[in-house]
Amino acid sequence: MGVVSAVFGGVIRDVLSNEVPLIFRKEVYASACLAGGMVFLGMEFLQKGADINIVASIVVVILIRYLSVRYHWALPFRPLKER
């Protein structure tokens, strides 16, 4: 749900601002949300407390986003070949 919220929230924001959505450029935020979700599921599997799961997931997402902005991390972008 976090990935869907991040992606579609960002797409709606960019479309209303008349810009190309960040998800179609080389952004990391959907991947950061996916990593946070995986951390949450992993900790849930290990039966850690709910509060610890939530805080750890939030920290992972914020840390990945902060580092991606700070160090200009981007995912590889490979446009579709023209036909």
Phi, psi and omega in degrees: 000325180296320179294316180297316179297316181295314183293306185286330174296317178293321179295314179298316179302313183290322179295318178292335177271002180061043177236162174288127182303141181301328182296336178272356172254194189269059182264160187250356192294327177291323177293324177296319178294322177296318178296319177297320177295322178292322176298316179299313180295321178297318179288328176295319178297323179279001177058048172278167181293152182298321180296319179295318178302312183295312182296316180297318179296316179297316180298318180297314181296313181295319180296315179296316179296317179299311181296324180292324178285317183297316185254012176057044176287144177211152176280153177296134180248121179235102180292156177294141178290141179288142183260000000 
